[in-house]
């Protein structure tokens, strides 16, 4: 077996083409493994960063609603944050970010870091699931709100069209657009 110096000589002096090819192949394989590890590490960092963005939004809006439990001109006496409800018989499962409850209405709020049109469709679907999973609220009005740190124009317009309140951060405060709010 040749020593490393022989291998280096073969590489640089062209003495042994087979050995040079083996060396290049080994470097190529090492490079591919290193690139794969880097991609995996970047994906993990990206996943962690996404979770952090959602946590920032949830924390911001949770603090806001905890300080004052009124919305759309109504006072609410109960807040529920981040819960899962399921019904095996109906084969339904719902994950709800935030609800405000009083004796005659429920406000279901979905919290996002950056809202998009898909969030509007998901919230409308969650309203149906919420009604089925909470028959106790059958006689209460159900309102929907989409809270986010960032909205694009198209998402805001779709929310207004659907009758969903827009709750967004502006600096250290929150602006709520609920003039178009409808009962679901």
N, C-alpha and C positions, 0 to 999 in steps of 0.2 A: 504494500500500500504506500502510496506517495504521501509525503508530508505536505503541510500547508504551503510551504515555500515552493515545492514542486508544482503544486496546484496553481499558485500565483504565476509561476514562470510559464506554465502551459497556457494560462489565460493571456498573459501579456506578450509572450514571444511566439505564440501560435504553434508550439511544439506538438500539442496533442488536441486535435479538434474535438474528439469525443469527450475528453475531460472538460473542455471549455463549454460544450453544450450541456453537460451535466451540471456544471457550476451555474450557468445561466438559468437552467430549468429550476434549480434549487432556489436561486434568488427570486425567480418569478413566483414560485409557490409561496415563499415566505412573504413576499409583497402582497399576494392575494389574501393570505390569512390576516395580515396586518390591516389591510383595507377593510376586510369583513369585520374585524374587531372594532375598528374606528366607526364604521357605519352602525354597528350595534350600540356602541356607547353614545353616539349622536342621537339615535332614536330614543334611548332611555332618557337622555337629557331633554329632548323635545317633549316626551311624555310627561316628565316631571314639570317642565315649564308650563304646559297646558293645564295641568292640574292646579298649579299655583295661580294661574290667571282666573280659573273658575273659583278658587277659594277666595281670592281677593274680591271678586264681584259678590259672592255669597255673603262674605263678611260685611262688606259695605252696605248692602241692602238690608241685611238682617239688623244691623245696628240702626239703620234709618227707621225701619218699621217698629223696632222695639221701643224707640223713643216716643213715638206717637202712633197710636193705633186707630187712625182714621184714614179713610180712603173714599173717594168719590162722594164726599159729603156724609158719609156714614161712620159712626163710631163702632169699633170692634173690641170685644172684650176677651178674645182668645186668639193667640198666635200659635200655629204649629209649624215647625221648621223641619225639613228633610225627613220625610217618613215614607215608608213602603207599606202598601196595603194590597192584599191579594185575596182572591176567592177561588178556591179550587173547583168548586161546583160550576162556577161561571167561566172557569179557565181565564181569569183576568188578573193582571198584576199592574199596579200603578206606583210610580215613584213621583212624589210631589215635593217640590222645593219649598213652598211656602203657602200657608193658608191663613186668612183672617176670618174669624167667625163671629157672628152675633146672632140674636134671636130670629132675624128674618133674612139674613143673607150670608153668603160665603164668597170670599174673594180668593181665587186660585191664581197664584203668581209663579211664573217660571222665571228663574234667574239665569242669565247667561253673561259671559264676559263680552262677547261680540255677537249681537243678535243677527240672524239671517232669516230669509223667507221660510226655510225648513222649520225653524223654531215656531213660527206662526202655525203651520200645519200640525206640528207635534202638540202644541198647546190646545188646539181645537180638538184633537183626538183625546188628549188627557181630560178634557171637560166631559166627554162622553164616558170615559172610563171612571172618572170621579163620581159621576151620577150613579153609575151601576154599582160601584163599590161602597157608596154611602147612601143607602136608601133612607136613612134617618134625615137627610137633608132634602128630601124630595119636595117639600113645601117651601124651601128657601130659594131665594134668587141666587143664581150663580153668576159671578162676574169673573172675567179673565184679565190678567195683566202680564205683560212681558217686560221684565226689568233687565237692563243691560248697561254696561259702561260705554258701549259703542253700538250705534245703529247706523245702517246705511239707509238712504232715502227710500229705496224700494221696500225694505222691511217695514219702515214706519208707515208708508202708504198702505201696505197690505194689512197691517194691524188695524189701522183706522177703518179700512173697508170692512174688516171682519168684526169690528166692535170691541176690539181688545185695547185695554189701556196701555199706554206707552210710559214706562217709568225709566228715566235715564239720568245718569250722573252728568252734572255740569259743574265743574270745579269741585268744591266741597259740599255742594247741595244736590238736591234731586228735583227734577222737573217731572211732573205727572201730567200727561195729556189724556184726560178721561172724558172729554166733551162728547165723544162718539160712542161711549160705553153702552153695551147692550146686555140684556139678561140672556144667559144660555140655559 
